Amino acid sequence: THAFRLEPVAELTSGRLYLSRSGVPGELMLRFVALRGVTYQIEAAADLVSANWQPLGNPITGSGGIITVRVPQSGERGFWRVVELP
């Protein structure tokens, strides 16, 4: 059994990352507000101690709206972040 705390969000806020169930087993949906023309990379890590962040998929260019990405749910826990690329 995997335990994740998911909280409903009425409005997405810039600079925050939101995680929700996708409805597909083994998959979550990650949402964030992306600035138009800015390129982002989603990264994943199994834990925060080693800080071994790995790219997840290809870079994404923002459109000035909400970006939604499906991410795999593997293991008992996972950590994700969105990094702004130069």
Secondary structure, DSSP 8 states (H G I E B T S, - for coil): ---------SS--TT-EEEEE-SSTTEEEEEEE--TT-EEEEEEES-SSS---EE-SS-EE--SSEEEEEEE--SS--EEEEEE--
